[in-house]
Amino acid sequence: MPNYKLIYFNMRARGEVARLLFTLAQVEFQDIRIEYPSEEWIKLKPTTPLGQLPVLEVDGQRLVQSKAIFKYLAREFVYGKSNWECAEIDGIMDTCEDFHTPITPILRSEGSEKAKLLQTYQEETLPQILNGLESLVPDGHNYFVGEKLTVADLSAYCDIELASIIAEIPINELLHKYPKLSAIRSHVESNDRIASWVKTRPKTYV
Amino acid sequence: MPNYKLIYFNMRARGEVARLLFTLAQVEFQDIRIEYPSEEWIKLKPTTPLGQLPVLEVDGQRLVQSKAIFKYLAREFVYGKSNWECAEIDGIMDTCEDFHTPITPILRSEGSEKAKLLQTYQEETLPQILNGLESLVPDGHNYFVGEKLTVADLSAYCDIELASIIAEIPINELLHKYPKLSAIRSHVESNDRIASWVKTRPKTYV
């Protein structure tokens, strides 16, 4: 097994899907957590390929971009059974990306500007993405793609949680009109390995 | 060969990489172009899975999200030679995505707000992405990944062109500090099939 080193901030945000994939696959990895902001990050930043985290090191070779890392690990451990299933997974992960895009502007703004951006996020962005994701779950299925947990379910699980924190809407309330997404959430949480990870991981805001 | 139908607006923007992949692979496809805005799009929108285009139909089954579509086609025709190469390609495509994120706010704003957003795009966003992409081209190589044209090169080719149009900076000027990216651009353009497609495709703004 290669030596895996995941370097990310001390948060879930754009790193947790990788940690869940290692956990599901029962593969050891170094979970390196950098405080943000910190002197350590200021020193580390120029040494990373894009000035960004996460970076995944595999036997010393580096990969960039969170979703590229998630898909790499998913392909190593478990992905779709066919090119078509992989593309369905990619479509779901790219839809989940829309949860992230408005977050930085919200966090960087203040006062009435922040309130306005937050309201748009709560009332327009989230329903649009959640409706889209709900429609991508096949009727009568427990997962987005195929008959088992994939990186698509893990991505939606992590990103919906992040969105609920940013939007200041409890997850149950956020998902109450989305029975299929609620069911996927329960399936992810009831996986023994995931449940144990969630219970013991460092507590962080996002 | 399956029946491929690419449904997208009458623009290059988020559809052209798929068209270039079909062109490179010499695979027939229906290049369905919807005018935007139009009555036709208003009618079509609620019938699409996410209310968005592009949609790729393969023998009547539908895939969503531009990058998921590009990667699906790339996997059908040509992708990386290994999981590692695929992840390098994904990392480059996700970095190219950063060209797109600020565009909608720029197009939707007006007056001094638009000028401010455009200035940030020109002076901060573009140099940051271009520096990142340049650093991801291995020294002495003609392509981002491996020894031949991949969907990573096509994505960078299309997205850099889009960025230059939005930023109102000619491509040569935009790339003059980035010799590796300029070289990749030349390699893409000098491919016979791509050159012929570019010459004969419908002329659109983006």
Interface residues (C-beta under 8 A of the other chain):
Chain A: P49 L50 G51 V58 Q61 L63 V64 Q65 S66 K67 A68 I69 K71 Y72 R75 E76 N83 W84 C86 A87 E88 D90 G91 M93 D94 T95 E97 T101 Q128 G132 S135 L136
Chain B: P49 L50 G51 V58 Q61 L63 V64 Q65 S66 K67 A68 I69 K71 Y72 R75 E76 N83 W84 C86 A87 E88 D90 G91 M93 D94 T95 E97 T101 Q128 G132 S135 L136
